[in-house]
Amino acid sequence: MEQSIKEKIMLLLSAGVALGFVYSPHQYRRVLHVTGKEWRRINKEELRKEIKSCYRSKLIKEKENADGTMTYVLTEKGKMRVLTYDFYKMKIEQKVWDGKWRAVIFDIPEKFRWGRDALRKKLKELGFCEFQKSVFVFPYDCKDEIDFIIEFFNIRKYVRYGVFDYVDNAVHLKEFFNLK
């Protein structure tokens, strides 16, 4: 699915924020490489129109610098929009399996059923195996992604994440995930 110009602008602005948090030159170059490729693909006239649109919809704001130049920064509303884009594109990197099982266990009250259903749907989209109705298992490290999801739905106090060395039906899980 092709991203809209507005999505690209928001993600490029968030890449600028990411540059402030990188620790190594390798990470810095990687962010710049990906950002640069996306930047070159944007039609400059459409870019100007969309920046004005983002400004009008309060996704970004202008900040005048001491040297007279302008800087565009994400507003809180804009940051939430970026998180939403990231949420829908989320994938978990599947490296070499380390022999451990990651489990997401939840007990979400009925009044937050929407969050429970949304969490269950997202875990299935990401490829988790439904171990029980409120227990999902995955073979690869995914703590950051799970933290992001539960913060996104604001259900942290109802969700637990664990790493296990042993599961009594590992044969079934290995088959489900095509592991040897």
Secondary structure, DSSP 8 states (H G I E B T S, - for coil): ----HHHHHHHHHHHHHHHTT--SHHHHHHHHHHHHHHHHHS-HHHHHHHHHHHHHTTSEEEEE-TTS-EEEEE-HHHHHHHHHHHHHH------S--S-EEEEEE---GGGHHHHHHHHHHHHHTT-EEEETTEEEESS--HHHHHHHHHHTT-GGGEEEEEES--TTHHHHHHHTT--
